[in-house]
Amino acid sequence: MWFLATPSTWLGLSERKDAFMPKSLLLSVFLIFTMFGFCFAGDFNAGLTVSDTTVFGTVSYKEQRMNGYWRLGGTGVYSDQSSKEYKWLEVDFMFGNDLLHPGLIVEAGAKGVMGDAESGFYSGDIGALAFSARIGYLFPTTLTFIPIQVYGDVSYAPQILAFRDNDNYFSYGVGADFEVIDNAFIVAGYRVYEVEMDSGPGEWELSDDQFYFGLRVGF
């Protein structure tokens, strides 16, 4: 999905390029997959969300099955703050069901994470294979007038499933989508990362939380 431009390729660039390249890559992925999305009617989503210091680019493809669906997705994250900086790629493969109860969506699967992080004098490479779960609810339009979906997700990789300089990976988030026109959604949410590392001078933790908003489109 990232055309071999993984986070490791950003290392060794100049400070100016290091700040520019991840953002430009996220925008390029978003635009390219948006164009390709017209080939996947009803099953493709692409989004771009931001906070004051962080940008998230997402793409996903979902295919229905008799008893549910599977979904393949990718998220690029880049954050540049005064005290910390991190950038990584997440790829998740999820099995889901939206037939258990009207409006209820349940997913479970795995997420791969690869990237790097810096905090003060500490820096290291991140790698993890995390268990993931997601639950959402689409409110009936008789109550909300426009389609509104709320959701929450959690991902966790214990030490045995973490590698490179990573001891474990934990993230969770909540959010809501508001469909303003057909297949176009305003997105708002909150996300937390807790990543334990062992590199450089010793053990340290990357801890961050973000409020974000943006746009998601589906085809």
N, C-alpha and C positions, 0 to 999 in steps of 0.2 A: 504493500500500500504506500510505503514511503520511498519507493523507487531507489532502494539501497542507501538512502540518506538517513541512516539511523543516528541516534544521539552520539554514538562514538565518533562519527565523522566530524562533529562540531569541535572536538578537542584539537588544540594546536592552532586554531584560527586566531587572528588578531582580535583585540577587545571589541573593536567596532563590528567586525564580521560576526563575532560570537554573539553579540546582542541582536544583530539583524537577521541572521540566517534562520534560527528557529521560527521566528515570527513569519518570515516570508515562506518557509516550507509549510507551515500550518495553513496559510492563506492559499498557497498553490494546491495543496491537497484538497482543501474545501472546494475551490473553484473547479478543479478537474473532475472530482467525483460528483459534483453537482451536475456537470454536463453529461457524464456517463450515466447518471441516475435516470435519465429519460428512457433508458433501455430496460429498466427494472420496475415496471409499473406497479405501484402499490407496496413495494417491498424494500425500497431504498431510502435511507435518511442521511442527511449531512447537516452539521451544525457548527457554529462558531460562537463561543461565549467568552466573556472577559470579566476580570475584576480589576481593581486598581493596579495590580502588579503582575497579573497572570493571564495567559491566554490559553484556551482549550479549543482544539479542533477535533471534531468527531465525524466518523462515517460508520454506517452499519448496513448490513443486508440481512433480511429476514425471509425465510422460506417456510410456508405452511406445510404441515403434515397432517395425517388423519387425526391424530390425537394431540396436536399441538403444533409446535414450530421449533426451528433452530435459528439462531442468530449469530452472525459473525460481525464483530465490530472492532474499530481501532480508535484510540484517543491519543493525540499528541499534546503534551503539557509543557509549557515554558513559563517559568516564574523568575523574575529579576527584582530582588529586594535589597535594601541596604545591608541587611545582616545575613542574607542567605540567597542562594540561587540554585535552581534545579531544573532539569529538563529530562523527560523520558517519554517513551512510547509504550502504551498499553494495548494489548491485543486480547480480546476476550471471545470465547466460544461458549454460547449459552443455549440450553434447552428450556423452552417455556411452554406455558399453557394459558390461554385466555378463554377457555371454555368451562372452567370449574364453576364460575359464578358470573353473572352479567356484570361487566365492568372490571372484574378482578384479573390482574396479570401477575403471574408468578414465574420467575426464572431462576435457574441454578446452573452453574458450570465452572469454568476456570478462566483465569486471566494471567497472561504473561506480561512482565514489566521489565524494561531494559532502559538504562540511562545513567545519569550521574548527578551529584549534588555537592554543594559547598555551603559551609556555615562557619563563619569566622576563620579560624586557622585550620579547620578540618575540611577534608574533601574525600570523595570516594565514588566508586562505581556501584550502581544498583542493578540487581537482577533477582527476579523472584517468579515463582509459579504459584499463584494464589487461588484459593477457593473463593467463589463469588456467588452471591445471591441477590436478587432484586425483587421487589414487590411494588405493584402500582395499582391505582384505582382510577378508572375513567368515570367521572360523574355523569349521570344522565342529563341531557340538555334541558329536560323539563325542570330541573332544579337550578342550573347554572346559565341557561340561555346560550352560551357558547361552550364547545367542548373543552373541559379542563381535566387534566390528568395530574395526580399527585403520586410521588414514588419515593422510595428509599432503597439504598443498596449498601452492601458491605463486602469487603474483600480482605482476606487474611492469608498470609504465607508464613508458616512457622520457620524456625531456623533450618530444618531439614530440607525445606523447599526454597530457601534463599541462597544465593550464590554471589560471586564476585566479592565486594566488600560489605554486602548486605547481611545483617543478622536476622531480621524479619521485616515484613511489610504489612501495614494495616491501614485501611482507608474506609471511610463511610461518607455517605452524603444523602441529602434530601432535596427534593425539588418539585417544581410544578411546570407544566406546559399549558399555554393558553392558545387555542387555535383562533387566530384573528381572521384569516381567510383560508380557503380550501388548501390543506396540506402545508400551511405555513404557521409556525408556532413561535410565540414569545416564550423564552425559557428563563426561569429564575431559580436559584438554588444555593445551597451551602455545602461545602465539602471540607473534610478534615483528612490530613495525612499524618501518620506516626510511623516513621521508618528508622529502625535501629541499625547503626553502622559500626564497623570495626575497621578503621583505617587511619593512616597518618599517625598522630600521637597516641591514639587509642580509641576506646569506645565513645561514641557520641550518638545523638539522636537528631534527626531532622523532623521537626514538628511544625505544622502549618495548618491554617484554616482560612477559607476563602468564601466570601459571598460573591456570586457571579450572576450575570444576565447575558442574554444574547438571542440568537435566532436559530431555529431548526426548520428544515424543509424536508418534505417527503415526496416520493414519486411512485 
